[in-house]
Amino acid sequence: MKTKYLIPIIFLAFSSCSKDFLEQNDPNAVAVGQYFKTENDVALALNGAYRVLREGDAIGDLYNEERSDNRGTNDNQSNAGEPFQFNDFSILPGNSYLKSHWSALYKGVNNCNVLLSHIDEVKFNDEALKERYKAEAKFLRAYLYFCLVRKWGDVPLSTKELSSKSAAEEVAFREKKEVVYGQIVQDLKDGLTSNLANTQWEYAVGRVSKVAINALLGQVYLTMGATLSADNQANMNAAEQYLTAAYNMKTFGKLTEIPYTDVFDVSKKNTCKELILQVGYIQGDQNYRSNKAADYQARGETINSLKPSTGAGANVKTDLVKDYESGDVRKDFSVHFAANTQVNDWYVTKYRDKSEAAGVLGWGGNDEILMRYADVMLMLAETKMRLNKNAEAISLLNEVRERAALPDYETSMRNSAYATKYPTLKEAILHERRVELAFENHRWYDLIRNFTATELVDYFKKKDQADYGLARIANITTKDFYYPIPFDEYKLNPEKMYQNPGY
């Protein structure tokens, strides 16, 4: 982490169910040590910690979907040159978008650390409320570190406010990823001891709940079991435990009760029971709107937004389009071919808002979905598959496929085309996650969890370049399993902030 020790805090109230809760409250350079006086001060600081989830530099699809084989710009010129590097496997340590991503994630970590360093100085009328705020801050810190450790491996680890230059210098080194994972697990387990509600519907839409903690903890253990060398069996057992706990907290019966389109319907985002955690946006609001529907729409198209598009929208790899099976209801909802001569390509239609409130300016209300139950079910299926509980894994897989109007796994495996393309249960689950969760920022994480660096290279090089656009598959090497450490961070101390291999 760069040795900055005067850390700014941005306080932004956040939720998808109330504009008042979204509005920003900036104390305008009040010293951190003098700010925390009342319960409300802590509440505002917590809302500021949530704010990073609204920033494209923190969880934007450039760093996830466009890094994967789902999406990617076909514009490699001028200002698009640096973004193009992510999908082209030609990223440089000096890439300014890479540095912005790193900085945004650590800004969020720092906001959590400041709150947790001062919360015990404030007298609460209800100690349970204090513990709930701590649980939320620890979840957010764990979520951000989970993003960091999967993308860079060993990363700087700090759990306290950095109030001096010397304090910052003490943590300005790359901690082993196993230690970072240990802190992530501890933060999440701490949250389960609080009085947080089981679901966001019982608390506030867009706020952390116990089902979200269980789901993330299960994913963390699944990732550790799949990628770390030690305690694989124990990690998989823990993944099954926490993912099962999350699954059992659902407030609906079968997934088929919830149409796929309902998950992304802006009019149902505050009631759809499949949603576990989302980043909220306000339809028609100049400050807190989502631009996703309009930005994703291609020139000449009108599916997503009333705002006329002048660009190519969010390009979809033909490689993904071909991965949808015949009859999959998710395909026609998620992607569409733009025939405009200046586009002539597939684009994303999964996020739509043609309401009068969004209007021709494209000020939509599309929330950023971080967690939902189909994701939990498929992670649990993957975990059970890794524990040799194939029948249970297939049952979960089949429920997801049933909603998509597809045959069950056993029937599909009798189809030679399906069986050839997905010869193992592992590949079938990975395929299902790809088409179910496309453009929700899971694909890159799924790939690096299921493949070693060498296997990842082999996987990409088997693809048809013609289905991949201008990005060159031949560029990928084992170095691309991780991002490079941003050059500005590396140059501060090349020994402690050592560069990842290949860069």
C-alpha positions in Angstrom: 0.0 0.0 0.0 1.4 3.4 -0.8 2.5 5.2 2.3 -0.2 7.8 2.5 -1.3 8.3 6.1 -3.8 11.2 6.0 -6.7 9.1 4.7 -9.7 11.0 3.5 -13.1 9.6 4.5 -16.2 10.2 2.4 -19.4 9.8 4.2 -22.2 8.7 2.0 -25.5 7.2 3.3 -26.3 4.3 1.1 -29.3 2.1 0.3 -31.6 1.3 -2.6 -34.8 1.8 -0.7 -34.5 5.5 0.4 -33.1 8.5 -1.3 -32.4 10.1 2.1 -30.3 7.1 3.0 -28.3 7.7 -0.2 -27.5 11.3 0.2 -24.0 12.4 0.9 -22.9 14.1 4.2 -19.4 15.4 4.0 -17.8 16.8 7.3 -15.4 18.8 5.1 -12.0 17.9 6.4 -13.0 17.3 10.1 -10.1 15.5 11.7 -10.8 11.8 12.1 -10.0 11.8 15.8 -12.4 14.6 16.4 -15.2 13.3 14.3 -16.5 10.2 16.1 -18.7 11.6 18.9 -22.2 10.1 18.5 -24.0 7.0 17.2 -25.0 9.0 14.1 -21.3 9.9 13.4 -20.6 6.2 13.3 -23.6 5.5 11.1 -22.5 8.1 8.6 -18.9 6.7 8.6 -20.4 3.2 8.0 -22.4 4.6 5.1 -19.1 6.1 3.8 -17.5 2.6 3.9 -20.3 1.3 1.8 -19.7 4.0 -0.8 -16.8 2.3 -2.4 -19.2 -0.3 -3.8 -20.7 2.4 -5.9 -17.4 3.2 -7.6 -16.7 1.7 -11.0 -13.0 1.6 -10.2 -13.7 -0.8 -7.3 -16.1 -3.4 -8.7 -16.5 -2.3 -12.4 -16.7 -4.9 -15.1 -13.5 -3.7 -16.7 -11.6 -5.6 -14.0 -13.8 -8.7 -14.1 -16.0 -9.4 -17.1 -13.7 -7.7 -19.6 -10.8 -9.6 -18.1 -12.6 -12.8 -18.8 -14.0 -14.4 -22.0 -17.4 -12.9 -21.6 -16.9 -9.3 -22.6 -14.3 -6.9 -23.9 -13.9 -3.8 -26.0 -13.0 -4.1 -29.7 -11.6 -0.6 -29.6 -7.9 -0.5 -29.0 -7.2 3.0 -30.1 -6.6 6.3 -28.3 -8.3 6.5 -24.9 -9.5 2.9 -25.2 -5.9 1.6 -25.3 -5.5 1.1 -21.6 -8.8 -0.6 -21.0 -8.1 -2.8 -24.0 -5.0 -4.2 -22.2 -7.2 -6.0 -19.7 -8.8 -8.3 -22.2 -5.9 -8.5 -24.5 -3.6 -9.9 -21.8 -1.2 -7.1 -22.5 -1.6 -5.1 -19.3 1.3 -3.1 -18.0 2.2 -2.2 -14.4 1.9 1.5 -15.4 -1.7 1.1 -16.5 -3.7 4.0 -14.9 -6.9 2.0 -14.7 -5.1 -0.8 -12.8 -3.8 1.8 -10.3 -7.3 3.3 -9.9 -8.7 -0.2 -9.2 -6.0 -0.9 -6.5 -6.5 2.6 -5.0 -10.3 2.3 -4.9 -10.2 -1.1 -3.1 -7.7 0.2 -0.5 -9.7 3.4 0.0 -12.6 1.2 1.0 -10.4 -0.9 3.3 -9.1 2.3 4.9 -12.6 3.7 5.5 -13.5 0.4 7.3 -10.3 0.5 9.3 -10.9 4.1 10.5 -14.5 3.3 11.6 -13.4 0.1 13.5 -10.5 2.0 15.1 -12.8 4.6 16.6 -16.2 3.0 17.2 -15.4 1.9 20.7 -14.8 5.5 21.7 -18.5 6.3 21.1 -21.1 5.5 23.7 -24.0 3.6 22.3 -27.4 3.3 24.0 -27.7 -0.1 22.4 -24.5 -2.2 22.4 -26.0 -4.6 20.0 -26.3 -1.8 17.4 -22.5 -1.1 17.9 -21.8 -4.8 17.2 -24.0 -4.8 14.1 -22.1 -1.7 12.7 -18.8 -3.5 13.4 -20.1 -6.6 11.6 -21.0 -4.6 8.5 -17.7 -2.8 8.4 -15.8 -6.1 8.8 -17.9 -7.7 6.0 -17.0 -4.8 3.7 -13.3 -5.0 4.6 -13.4 -8.8 4.0 -15.2 -8.4 0.7 -12.6 -5.8 -0.5 -9.6 -7.9 0.6 -11.2 -10.9 -1.1 -11.2 -8.9 -4.4 -7.5 -7.9 -3.8 -6.1 -11.3 -2.9 -7.7 -13.0 -5.8 -6.4 -10.5 -8.3 -2.9 -9.8 -6.9 -2.1 -12.7 -4.6 0.1 -11.4 -1.8 -1.1 -7.9 -0.9 -0.5 -5.4 1.9 -2.7 -6.1 4.9 -3.8 -3.5 7.4 -6.6 -3.6 10.0 -6.0 -0.3 11.8 -6.3 3.3 11.0 -3.0 4.6 9.6 -2.6 7.8 11.5 1.1 8.5 10.9 3.7 8.0 8.2 5.5 5.4 10.3 2.3 3.4 10.8 1.7 3.4 7.1 5.3 2.3 6.4 4.9 -0.7 8.8 2.2 -2.2 6.6 3.7 -1.2 3.2 4.7 -4.7 2.3 3.0 -7.7 0.6 1.6 -10.1 3.1 1.3 -13.8 2.1 -2.1 -14.6 0.6 -2.7 -17.3 3.2 -2.5 -14.6 6.0 -4.8 -12.3 4.0 -7.4 -15.1 3.7 -7.1 -15.8 7.4 -8.1 -12.1 8.2 -11.0 -12.4 5.7 -12.3 -15.5 7.5 -11.9 -13.9 10.9 -13.8 -10.7 9.9 -16.7 -12.7 8.5 -16.9 -15.0 11.4 -17.0 -12.1 13.8 -20.0 -10.8 11.9 -22.0 -13.9 12.5 -21.9 -13.3 16.2 -23.8 -10.0 15.8 -27.5 -9.4 15.8 -27.6 -8.7 12.1 -30.9 -9.8 10.4 -30.8 -12.9 8.3 -31.8 -11.1 5.1 -31.5 -7.6 3.8 -35.3 -7.4 3.6 -35.4 -7.5 7.4 -32.8 -4.8 7.8 -32.4 -2.5 4.7 -32.0 -3.2 1.1 -28.4 -2.9 0.2 -27.1 -3.6 3.7 -25.2 -6.6 4.9 -27.1 -9.5 6.4 -26.2 -12.9 7.8 -27.1 -14.7 4.6 -24.6 -12.4 2.8 -21.9 -13.2 5.4 -22.6 -17.0 5.1 -22.5 -16.8 1.3 -19.3 -14.9 1.2 -17.6 -17.0 3.8 -18.6 -20.1 1.9 -17.1 -18.6 -1.3 -13.9 -17.8 0.5 -13.6 -21.3 1.8 -14.4 -22.7 -1.6 -11.7 -20.5 -3.1 -9.1 -21.5 -0.5 -10.0 -25.2 -0.9 -9.6 -24.9 -4.7 -6.5 -22.7 -4.9 -4.4 -23.1 -1.7 -2.1 -26.1 -1.1 -3.0 -26.7 2.6 -6.2 -28.0 4.3 -8.1 -28.5 1.1 -10.5 -31.0 2.6 -11.2 -28.9 5.7 -11.7 -25.8 3.6 -14.2 -27.6 1.3 -16.1 -28.9 4.4 -16.3 -25.4 5.7 -17.4 -24.1 2.3 -20.3 -26.6 2.3 -21.3 -25.7 5.8 -21.5 -21.9 5.2 -23.0 -22.1 1.7 -25.6 -24.5 3.0 -26.4 -22.1 5.9 -26.9 -19.3 3.3 -29.1 -21.6 1.1 -31.3 -22.5 4.0 -32.0 -18.9 4.8 -33.8 -18.3 1.5 -37.4 -17.1 1.9 -38.8 -18.9 -1.2 -39.3 -22.5 -2.3 -37.7 -23.4 -5.6 -35.8 -21.1 -7.9 -38.5 -21.6 -10.6 -40.8 -19.5 -8.5 -38.8 -16.5 -9.5 -38.6 -15.7 -13.3 -35.1 -15.0 -14.5 -36.2 -11.6 -15.8 -37.5 -10.6 -12.3 -34.0 -10.6 -10.9 -33.1 -7.6 -13.1 -36.4 -5.9 -13.2 -35.9 -2.4 -11.7 -39.5 -2.3 -10.5 -38.9 -5.5 -8.4 -35.4 -4.9 -7.1 -36.7 -4.2 -3.6 -38.9 -7.2 -3.4 -37.2 -10.0 -5.5 -36.4 -12.7 -2.9 -33.5 -14.1 -5.0 -31.4 -11.0 -4.3 -29.1 -11.3 -1.3 -27.0 -8.1 -1.6 -27.0 -5.3 -4.1 -25.6 -1.8 -4.6 -28.6 0.6 -4.9 -29.3 3.3 -7.5 -32.2 5.7 -7.8 -34.1 5.9 -11.0 -34.2 9.4 -12.5 -31.9 10.9 -9.9 -29.0 13.0 -11.3 -26.6 12.0 -8.5 -27.5 8.5 -7.6 -28.7 7.0 -10.9 -27.3 4.1 -12.8 -26.0 4.6 -16.3 -25.6 0.9 -17.0 -28.7 0.3 -19.2 -27.9 3.3 -21.4 -24.1 2.7 -21.5 -24.6 -1.0 -22.4 -26.9 -0.3 -25.4 -25.5 -0.3 -28.9 -26.0 2.3 -31.6 -29.4 1.9 -33.4 -30.8 -0.3 -30.6 -33.7 0.5 -28.2 -33.9 -2.6 -25.9 -32.1 -1.2 -22.9 -32.9 2.5 -22.7 -34.7 5.4 -24.1 -31.4 7.2 -24.5 -30.1 7.1 -28.0 -26.8 5.3 -28.2 -23.9 6.5 -30.3 -21.4 3.7 -29.6 -21.0 -0.1 -29.6 -22.4 -0.5 -26.1 -21.1 -3.4 -24.0 -19.5 -5.8 -26.5 -20.2 -9.5 -25.9 -17.7 -12.2 -27.0 -19.2 -14.5 -29.6 -17.4 -17.2 -27.6 -20.0 -16.6 -24.8 -23.0 -16.3 -27.3 -22.1 -19.8 -28.6 -22.0 -21.2 -25.0 -25.8 -20.6 -24.6 -27.7 -23.8 -25.3 -30.6 -24.0 -27.7 -33.8 -23.0 -25.8 -32.0 -21.2 -22.9 -34.4 -18.4 -22.0 -31.4 -16.5 -20.5 -29.9 -15.9 -23.9 -32.5 -13.7 -25.6 -32.8 -11.6 -22.4 -29.1 -11.2 -21.8 -27.6 -10.5 -25.2 -28.7 -9.2 -28.6 -27.0 -8.7 -32.0 -26.8 -5.0 -33.1 -27.0 -5.0 -36.9 -26.0 -1.3 -37.3 -23.1 -1.2 -39.7 -20.9 0.7 -37.3 -21.5 -2.0 -34.6 -22.3 -5.3 -36.3 -21.7 -7.1 -33.0 -23.4 -8.6 -29.9 -24.1 -6.4 -26.9 -25.5 -6.8 -23.3 -29.2 -6.4 -22.8 -29.4 -7.9 -19.3 -29.8 -4.5 -17.7 -32.8 -2.5 -18.9 -34.6 0.6 -17.8 -37.0 2.2 -20.4 -39.0 4.0 -17.7 -40.2 7.6 -18.0 -38.2 8.3 -14.9 -35.0 7.1 -16.6 -36.0 9.0 -19.7 -33.9 10.0 -22.7 -31.0 10.9 -20.4 -30.7 7.2 -19.4 -30.8 7.9 -15.6 -31.7 4.3 -14.7 -32.4 2.5 -11.5 -30.5 -0.7 -12.2 -28.8 -2.0 -9.0 -25.4 -3.7 -9.1 -26.2 -7.2 -7.9 -23.4 -8.6 -5.7 -25.0 -11.8 -4.5 -28.1 -13.8 -5.3 -29.3 -17.3 -4.7 -28.6 -18.9 -8.1 -24.9 -18.0 -7.4 -25.0 -19.6 -4.0 -26.7 -22.7 -5.4 -24.1 -23.2 -8.1 -21.2 -22.6 -5.6 -22.7 -25.2 -3.4 -23.0 -27.5 -6.3 -19.4 -27.0 -7.1 -18.4 -27.6 -3.5 -20.4 -30.8 -3.3 -18.9 -32.0 -6.6 -15.4 -31.4 -5.1 -16.5 -33.4 -2.0 -17.7 -36.3 -4.3 -21.3 -35.7 -3.5 -22.3 -35.7 -7.2 -26.0 -36.5 -6.7 -26.5 -33.5 -4.5 -24.5 -31.3 -6.8 -26.5 -32.3 -9.8 -29.8 -31.7 -7.9 -28.8 -28.0 -7.4 -27.5 -27.7 -11.0 -30.8 -29.1 -12.3 -32.9 -26.5 -10.4 -31.0 -23.7 -12.0 -31.3 -25.3 -15.5 -35.0 -25.9 -14.9 -35.7 -22.2 -14.6 -33.7 -21.6 -17.8 -36.1 -24.1 -19.6 -33.3 -26.6 -20.2 -33.2 -30.4 -19.8 -31.7 -31.7 -16.6 -28.1 -32.7 -16.4 -28.7 -36.4 -16.8 -30.8 -35.9 -20.0 -28.3 -33.3 -21.3 -25.4 -35.8 -21.0 -27.2 -38.1 -23.4 -26.9 -35.3 -26.0 -23.6 -35.8 -27.7 -23.0 -32.1 -28.3 -23.5 -31.2 -24.6 -21.4 -34.2 -23.4 -18.6 -33.4 -25.8 -18.5 -29.8 -24.8 -18.9 -30.3 -21.0 -17.6 -33.9 -20.5 -17.3 -33.6 -16.7 -19.6 -32.3 -13.9 -17.0 -29.7 -13.1 -17.2 -28.3 -16.7 -21.0 -28.4 -16.6 -21.2 -26.4 -13.4 -18.6 -23.9 -14.7 -20.7 -23.5 -17.9 -23.9 -23.0 -16.0 -22.3 -20.3 -13.9 -21.1 -18.6 -17.0 -24.5 -18.3 -18.7 -26.5 -17.8 -15.5 -24.3 -15.1 -14.0 -22.9 -13.5 -17.2 -22.0 -9.8 -16.8 -22.4 -9.9 -13.0 -18.6 -9.9 -12.4 -18.1 -13.5 -11.4 -16.6 -15.1 -14.5 -12.9 -14.2 -14.0 -13.0 -15.3 -10.4 -14.6 -18.6 -11.5 -11.9 -19.2 -14.0 -9.0 -18.6 -11.6 -10.7 -20.8 -9.0 -11.2 -23.7 -11.4 -7.9 -23.6 -13.3 -4.3 -23.3 -12.4 -2.2 -20.7 -14.2 -1.1 -23.3 -16.7 -4.6 -24.7 -17.2 -5.9 -21.2 -17.7 -3.5 -20.6 -20.5 -4.5 -23.9 -22.1 -8.2 -23.1 -21.7 -7.9 -19.8 -23.5 -5.7 -21.0 -26.3 -8.2 -23.7 -27.3 -10.7 -20.9 -28.2 -11.3 -19.7 -31.7 -9.7 -16.3 -32.2 -12.6 -15.4 -34.6 -15.0 -15.7 -31.6 -12.9 -13.5 -29.4 -12.7 -10.2 -31.3 -9.6 -8.0 -31.6 -8.1 -9.1 -28.3 -5.4 -11.6 -29.0 -5.7 -15.0 -27.2 -2.1 -15.8 -28.1 -0.9 -13.1 -25.7 -2.0 -15.0 -22.5 0.8 -16.6 -20.4 0.9 -17.9 -16.9 1.7 -14.4 -15.6 -1.9 -13.3 -16.4 -3.3 -15.4 -13.5 -2.5 -12.3 -11.4 -2.5 -8.6 -12.2 0.9 -6.8 -12.0 1.4 -4.6 -8.9 0.8 -1.0 -10.0 4.2 0.5 -10.9 3.8 3.4 -8.5 3.4 1.0 -5.6 6.2 -1.2 -6.7 8.8 1.6 -7.1 8.3 2.7 -3.5 10.0 -0.4 -2.2 10.8 -3.0 -4.9 11.8 -5.5 -2.2 8.7 -5.3 0.0 6.4 -4.6 -2.8 7.9 -7.1 -5.2 6.4 -7.5 -8.6 4.4 -10.5 -9.7 6.3 -12.9 -12.0 6.3 -12.1 -15.7 5.9 -8.3 -15.3 
